Amino acid sequence: MNNFKKLIVWQKARKFVKDVYILTKKFPKEEHFGLTSQIRRAAVSIVSNIAEGSGRGTANDFARFLDIAQGSAYEVETQILLSFDLDYITIEEFTISNDKIQEIQKMINKLTHSLRNRREILDTRHKSEDTSLKSDV
């Protein structure tokens, strides 16, 4: 999978980065190097790891990068909750952001499982081919 731009999960994660930047613009100035920076970097990490992983040579490599993206997605989810706890965002902003990140998490999870299942199917095929080759000899 080389064209990451066609992946819906990448498209949603990309849009989510913009949403996070808009949301965090109103955070207190003293959070500029704290929570604001952390949540922005974690959101960028999601979309970046999806893109980087898609350019790797194998499904296994791609799945590994998706695992990293998923970790960043859980980090963002936690930071959104903290932002709400600290009264930096409203309940409406929290709900909208939380729903978006959870949708991205589900999509990453499905794509990861799909890649790993494909790898298992290929591994099974190769093993059965190896076995049939040995019996032919």
N, C-alpha and C positions, 0 to 999 in steps of 0.2 A: 504494500500500500504506500505509494509514493505521493499521491496527491491528497495531502491532509486537508486542503481547503474544501474538499468535497465531503468531508466527514461532518455530519450534523452536530456531533458532540463538540468538535473543534469550533464550528460556527457559533454555537451557543456559549461556549466558554469564552470565545473572543468578545462577544457582546457583553458577557458578564463582567469582563475586565473593565469595560467602559462604564457599566453600571456602578461598579465598586469605586472607580475614580470619582464619579459624580457624587455618590453617597458620602465618601470620606472627605470631600472638599469642605464640608461644614463641620468636621470634627474640630475640637479645640486646637489652637496653635501648639500647645505643649505636647500634643500627641503626634505632631508631624514626624518625629523620629521614633515614635513608639508604635502604637496600634495602627495608625494611618499607614505607616511604611510597611508594617508586617502584613496587613491584610492585602495591600496592593501587590506586594511581592508574591504572596501565596497565590493570589488570583492569576497573576502573570505566569507563575510556575505551572498552573494547570494547563493552560493553552499551549505553553511552550513545550512541555513534556509530551503532550499529544502529538504535536508537530514533529518533534525530534524523534520520537519513537516510531512514527510512521515511516520515517526515512531509513530506518535500520533494516538490515538484511533479512531478518527472520521474524516470524510471528512471536517467537519466544522473547526476542529483544523488544519488540513492540509492546508486548504484555508487561514486561518489566518497567518500561517507561510509563505505561498506564497505571501501574501500581504506585509509582511516584506521584503522578497526577492525582490519583485518588487520595493519597496522603495529604497533598496540598488542599484538596477540596474539603477534607475533614478539618483541616486547619482553618480554612476560611469560614466554615460553618461555626466553629467554636468562636472565632473572632467576631462574627456577626452577632452571636449571642452575647458576647462580652460588651459589644457596642451598645446593644439594647440595655443590658444591665447597668451600664454607666450613663444611660440617658442621652447617648449621642445620636440615636436613631429612634424613630417612633415605632409603635407596634405595627403599623401598616408597612413601613419600610422594612422592618424585621421580617414580617410575613412574606412579603414579595421576594426579598433577597434569599431568605431561607428556602422558599419553594424552588427558586431558580437553582440554587446550589445543590439541593437534593435531587432535582431532575438531572443535573449534570453528573452527579455521583452514580445514579442509576444507569445512565447511558455508558459511563466509563466501565461500570461493573459488567454490563451486558457485552460490551465490545471485548473486554478482557476475557470473559468466559468463552466467547465465540472464538477468539484467537487460540486459546488453550485447547478447546475442543477440537479445532481444526488440526492442531499439532498432534493431539492424541490419535486422531483418525489417521493422519499421515504416518505416525509412528507404527500404528497397528498394521497398516498396509505394507510398510517396509519390512516389518517383522514377518508377516505372512509371505511376502515375496522371497525373503531370505530363506525361510523354511522350505518353500517350494523349490527354490534353486538347489538347496542341499539335497532334497529328495530326488532331484533329477540327476544328480551326479553319481 
